[in-house]
C-alpha cells in the first residue's frame, strides 16, 4: 500500500516545529496551523503537476537530492540564527519548479485562506517546500531515487492529496491550474464533503420532524384524557385509550434516556495503585477502572497524568461544534499531545505490570477518542484547523498503546 505523504509530512511537523515556524513568521499558532494544513497538500499537488510534464520527474529528482539534509537540520534552521536562509532556499526551489506565476498564486491562496497575507504566505510555503521534498526523498530512499519512483509515488497520492485539501481552499486555486494534476480528484472530494454535509442536515431535519410529531401526539393525548375526566359516566371508554397512548409515547420517547442510563459505567469504588517494581497484593483482585489507576515512577503519578490528559482530550473534542470552537480547542489538543509525549518518554522505566496498566488506560479510551476525532473532522471547516493536530495525536496514542503493551522493553 502506498504511504500517505500528507500524513507523513504532518507527523514530521511536530508542535515544537510549528511553534518555531509561527515565532519566525510572527504568527499565532492557529494561523500557522491553518496555513500549513492548506500549503502541504497544495505543494504536493503542484509537484505532482511538475512530474506530469516532460522532463519534470528528473527535475524533481535533482531537487530532492539537493534537499537531502534538510530534515536532519530543520530544528536549527527554523527559529535558529538565520531562518531566512530556509525561506530563501525554499522560495528559490519553488521558483525553479513552478515558475514565478504559479508560486505567487500558491502563496496568495495560502495567505488568503489562513488570513496572513500573500507576503507571509510566500514565506510559509518557502519554509515548507524543502521539508516536503525531504520527506519525499526519505520515503523513497537514496538507492531507489529515480524518475520512475518519484513519478509513480506522486501519481499514487492524487486522491489522498485531494482529500487533504481543506474545504474551500481548492476554490482559491481554481483558475491557476495548480490542481489540474489531481485529475478531478479535488472536485470529487469537495462533492463528497458537500454530500456528507447535506446528509447530516437532512438527518437533523428529520429528527426534528419526529420530535415535533411526538410532541403533538402527546399534547393530543393529554387533551383526550382531560376531556374524558369531565365526561358523562361513559368516561371510562375515553380514559383507557388515552392512557394506552400516553404509555406508548412514554415508552418510545423515554427509550433514549434509558439507553443512556444503561450505558453509563458504574462508579469506581476502589483505587488500585501500581508502584514501580511492586506486584499487586491480591492477584485475584479485578482490574479497576483506568481513570483511577495510580502508576508511580520516580515520585510521579503518570497514571493520573495520563488519565487527566485523556479525559481533558475527550472533553475538548466533545465541545467542538464549529470552526470557532475548534480554534479554541486547539491549545488543549496540543497540551494533551505534550502530556502524552511525556508519558511515552517514561515507558522504558516501567515494569511489565505498569506497562499493562498504561495499556489498560490507553487502549479502551482510543476507540471513543477516534470516534470523536472522526466526528469533529466531519464538521465543515474544522479539518483545516485540527487535522494536523488530530493526526499527530493519533500517532502519539498509537505509539503509547504499542509501547506500553510490549513487555520487556521497546
C-alpha positions in Angstrom: 0.0 0.0 0.0 1.4 3.4 -0.9 2.2 5.7 2.0 0.1 8.8 2.7 2.6 11.6 2.1 0.4 14.3 3.6 0.2 12.3 6.8 3.9 11.7 6.9 4.7 15.4 6.4 2.2 16.4 9.1 3.7 13.9 11.5 7.2 15.4 10.9 5.8 18.9 11.6 5.6 18.4 15.4 4.0 21.0 17.6 7.5 22.2 18.5 8.5 22.8 14.9 5.1 24.5 14.2 5.7 26.8 17.2 9.1 27.7 15.8 7.7 28.5 12.4 5.0 30.6 14.0 7.6 32.5 16.0 9.8 33.0 13.0 7.0 34.4 10.9 5.4 36.4 13.7 2.2 34.5 13.6 -0.1 32.8 16.1 -0.1 29.0 16.4 -3.7 28.7 15.0 -2.9 30.9 11.9 0.3 28.9 11.3 -1.6 25.5 11.7 -4.3 26.6 9.2 -1.7 27.8 6.7 0.2 24.5 6.9 -2.9 22.4 6.5 -3.5 24.1 3.2 0.1 24.5 2.0 1.3 20.9 2.4 -1.3 19.2 0.1 -1.2 22.2 -2.3 2.6 21.8 -2.6 2.3 18.1 -3.2 -0.4 18.8 -5.9 2.0 21.3 -7.6 4.9 18.9 -7.5 2.6 16.2 -9.0 1.9 18.6 -11.8 5.6 19.1 -12.4 6.1 15.3 -12.6 3.4 15.1 -15.3 5.4 17.4 -17.6 8.1 16.2 -20.0 11.3 16.1 -18.1 9.5 17.1 -14.9 10.3 14.0 -12.9 14.0 14.4 -13.5 13.8 18.0 -12.3 12.1 16.7 -9.1 14.8 14.0 -8.6 17.5 16.7 -8.8 15.6 19.0 -6.4 15.1 16.1 -3.9 18.8 15.3 -3.9 19.6 18.9 -3.1 17.3 18.8 0.0 18.7 15.5 1.4 20.0 17.1 4.7 17.1 19.4 5.4 15.1 17.1 7.7 18.2 16.4 9.9 18.9 20.1 10.4 15.3 21.5 10.4 15.3 22.4 14.1 18.4 24.5 13.8 17.2 26.1 10.6 13.7 27.0 11.9 13.8 29.5 14.7 17.6 29.5 14.7 20.2 32.1 13.9 19.2 32.5 10.2 15.7 31.3 9.5 15.6 33.5 6.4 18.1 31.1 4.7 15.4 28.3 4.8 12.8 30.7 3.3 15.2 31.8 0.6 16.2 28.3 -0.2 12.6 27.1 -0.4 11.5 30.1 -2.5 14.3 29.6 -5.0 13.3 25.9 -5.2 9.7 26.7 -5.9 10.6 29.4 -8.5 12.7 26.8 -10.4 10.0 24.1 -10.2 6.7 26.1 -10.6 7.7 29.4 -12.1 7.0 32.7 -10.6 3.4 32.9 -11.6 2.3 29.6 -10.0 4.5 30.3 -7.0 2.8 33.7 -6.5 -0.7 32.2 -7.0 0.0 29.5 -4.4 1.4 32.0 -1.9 -1.7 34.2 -2.4 -4.1 31.3 -1.9 -2.4 30.1 1.3 -2.2 33.7 2.6 -5.8 34.4 2.0 -7.0 31.1 3.4 -5.0 31.5 6.6 -5.6 35.2 6.9 -1.9 36.0 6.9 -1.5 37.9 3.6 0.4 37.0 0.5 3.9 38.0 1.7 3.7 35.8 4.8 2.1 33.1 2.8 5.1 33.2 0.5 7.5 32.8 3.4 5.4 29.9 4.8 5.5 27.9 1.6 9.1 28.7 1.2 9.9 27.1 4.6 7.7 24.1 3.9 8.9 23.3 0.3 12.3 21.9 1.5 10.5 19.8 4.2 8.1 18.4 1.7 10.9 17.5 -0.7 12.9 16.0 2.2 10.1 13.7 3.3 9.5 12.5 -0.3 13.2 11.7 -0.6 13.3 9.9 2.7 10.3 7.9 1.8 11.8 6.7 -1.5 15.4 6.3 -0.2 18.6 7.3 -1.9 19.2 4.0 -3.6 15.7 3.9 -5.3 15.5 7.7 -6.1 14.9 7.9 -9.9 12.5 9.3 -12.4 10.1 6.3 -12.2 9.9 6.1 -8.4 9.2 9.8 -8.0 6.6 10.0 -10.7 4.9 6.8 -9.5 4.8 7.9 -5.9 3.2 11.2 -6.7 0.8 9.6 -9.1 -0.4 7.2 -6.3 -1.1 10.2 -4.0 -3.6 12.1 -6.0 -6.8 11.0 -4.2 -5.2 11.4 -0.8 -3.9 14.9 -1.7 -7.3 15.9 -2.9 -9.0 14.7 0.4 -6.4 16.6 2.5 -7.2 20.0 0.8 -9.2 22.0 3.4 -12.8 22.8 2.5 -13.0 26.0 0.4 -9.2 26.1 -0.3 -9.4 24.4 -3.7 -11.7 27.2 -4.8 -8.9 29.7 -4.3 -6.7 27.8 -6.7 -9.5 27.0 -9.2 -8.2 29.1 -12.1 -4.4 28.6 -11.5 -4.0 25.1 -12.9 -2.0 24.0 -9.9 -4.6 21.3 -9.0 -5.1 20.1 -12.6 -2.7 17.2 -11.9 -5.2 15.7 -9.5 -7.4 14.7 -12.5 -10.6 16.0 -10.9 -10.0 14.3 -7.6 -10.2 17.6 -5.8 -13.7 18.2 -7.2 -14.7 14.7 -6.2 -13.5 15.2 -2.7 -15.3 18.5 -2.4 -18.5 17.0 -3.7 -18.3 14.1 -1.2 -17.8 16.6 1.6 -20.8 18.6 0.5 -22.9 15.5 0.2 -21.9 14.4 3.7 -22.9 17.9 5.0 -26.3 17.7 3.2 -26.9 14.3 4.6 -26.2 15.5 8.1 -28.5 18.4 7.7 -31.3 16.1 6.3 -30.9 13.8 9.3 -31.1 16.6 11.7 -34.2 18.0 10.0 -35.9 14.5 10.0 -35.1 14.1 13.7 -36.7 17.5 14.3 -39.8 16.4 12.5 -40.1 13.2 14.5 -39.7 15.2 17.8 -42.4 17.7 16.7 -44.8 14.8 15.7 -44.2 13.1 19.0 -44.9 16.4 20.9 -48.2 16.9 19.0 -49.3 13.3 19.7 -48.5 13.8 23.4 -50.5 17.0 23.5 -53.5 15.4 21.8 -53.4 12.5 24.3 -53.4 15.0 27.2 -56.5 16.8 25.8 -58.3 13.5 25.4 -57.5 12.5 28.9 -58.7 15.8 30.4 -61.9 15.6 28.3 -62.5 12.1 29.5 -62.1 13.1 33.1 -65.0 15.5 32.9 -67.3 13.5 30.7 -70.5 11.5 31.4 -70.5 8.1 33.1 -69.0 6.7 29.8 -65.7 8.4 30.7 -64.0 5.0 31.1 -64.2 4.4 27.4 -62.1 7.5 26.8 -59.7 7.3 29.6 -58.4 3.8 28.8 -57.3 4.6 25.2 -55.8 7.9 26.3 -53.7 6.1 29.0 -52.6 3.5 26.5 -51.5 6.2 24.0 -49.7 8.1 26.8 -48.0 5.0 27.9 -46.9 4.1 24.4 -45.5 7.7 23.9 -43.7 7.5 27.3 -42.1 4.2 26.2 -41.0 5.5 22.8 -39.7 8.9 24.0 -38.1 7.5 27.1 -36.0 4.8 25.4 -33.1 7.2 24.6 -32.8 8.2 28.3 -33.0 4.6 29.4 -30.3 3.6 26.9 -28.0 6.4 28.1 -28.5 5.2 31.7 -27.8 1.6 30.7 -24.5 2.6 29.0 -23.2 4.8 31.9 -20.3 3.0 33.5 -20.7 2.1 37.2 -18.9 4.4 39.7 -15.4 3.3 40.7 -15.3 2.4 44.4 -11.7 1.4 44.7 -8.4 2.8 43.8 -5.7 0.4 42.5 -2.1 1.6 42.9 0.8 0.1 41.0 4.1 1.3 42.3 7.4 0.8 40.5 8.7 -2.8 40.9 5.9 -3.8 43.3 3.5 -6.7 42.4 -0.2 -6.4 43.4 -1.2 -7.8 46.8 -4.0 -9.9 45.5 -3.8 -11.4 42.1 -7.5 -12.3 42.1 -8.5 -8.6 42.5 -10.1 -7.5 39.2 -8.5 -4.5 37.3 -10.1 -1.3 38.3 -11.4 1.5 36.0 -8.5 3.0 34.1 -9.2 6.6 35.2 -8.4 5.7 38.9 -5.1 3.8 38.4 -2.1 5.2 40.1 1.2 4.3 38.3 4.1 5.8 40.3 7.5 6.3 38.6 10.2 8.4 40.4 7.6 10.0 42.6 5.4 11.0 39.6 1.9 9.5 39.2 1.9 9.1 35.4 -1.3 7.1 35.6 -3.2 10.2 36.9 -1.4 12.4 34.4 -2.4 10.2 31.5 -6.0 9.8 32.8 -6.4 13.5 33.1 -4.9 14.1 29.6 -7.3 11.5 28.1 -10.3 13.0 30.0 -9.4 16.6 29.0 -8.9 15.4 25.4 -12.4 13.8 25.3 -14.0 16.9 26.9 -12.3 19.3 24.4 -13.3 17.2 21.4 -16.9 16.9 22.6 -17.2 20.7 22.8 -16.2 21.3 19.2 -19.2 22.2 17.1 -17.8 24.7 14.5 -14.6 26.3 13.3 -14.5 28.9 16.1 -14.8 26.2 18.9 -12.2 24.1 17.0 -9.7 27.0 17.2 -10.5 27.5 20.8 -9.9 23.8 21.5 -6.6 23.6 19.5 -4.3 24.6 22.5 -6.0 21.9 24.6 -5.3 19.3 22.0 -1.6 20.4 21.8 -1.4 20.4 25.6 -2.7 16.8 25.5 -0.1 15.9 22.9 2.7 17.2 25.1 1.3 15.3 28.1 1.1 12.0 26.2 4.6 12.6 24.8 5.8 12.9 28.4 4.2 9.6 29.4 5.6 8.0 26.3 9.1 9.0 27.3 8.7 7.3 30.7 7.5 4.0 29.3 11.1 2.5 29.3 11.2 3.0 33.1 8.1 1.0 33.7 7.8 -2.6 35.0 5.9 -5.1 32.9 2.8 -4.8 35.1 3.0 -1.0 35.0 3.1 -1.1 31.1 0.0 -3.3 31.2 -1.7 -0.7 33.4 -0.8 2.1 31.0 -2.1 0.0 28.1 -5.3 -0.6 30.1 -5.7 3.2 30.3 -5.0 4.0 26.6 -6.4 1.1 24.6 -10.1 1.3 25.9 -10.0 5.1 25.5 -8.7 5.1 21.9 -11.9 3.7 20.4 -14.0 6.6 21.9 -11.4 9.2 21.1 -11.0 8.0 17.5 -14.8 8.3 17.1 -14.7 11.9 18.4 -11.8 12.6 16.0 -13.9 11.4 13.0 -16.9 13.4 14.3 -15.1 16.8 14.6 -13.2 16.4 11.4 -16.5 15.9 9.5 -17.7 19.3 10.7 -17.3 21.8 7.7 -14.1 23.8 8.0 -12.8 22.1 11.2 -10.5 19.8 9.3 -8.5 22.7 8.1 -7.9 23.8 11.7 -7.5 20.5 13.5 -6.4 17.7 11.1 -2.6 18.1 11.6 -3.1 18.1 15.4 -5.5 15.2 15.3 -3.2 13.2 13.0 -0.3 13.9 15.4 -2.4 12.8 18.4 -3.4 9.6 16.7 0.2 8.7 16.2 1.2 9.5 19.8 -1.7 7.5 21.2 -0.9 4.5 18.9 2.7 4.6 19.9 1.9 4.8 23.6 -0.5 1.8 23.3 2.0 -0.2 21.3 5.0 0.6 23.6 3.1 0.0 26.8 1.8 -3.3 25.7 5.3 -4.6 24.8 6.5 -6.3 27.9 10.3 -6.4 28.4 11.3 -3.2 26.5 10.6 -1.2 23.5 
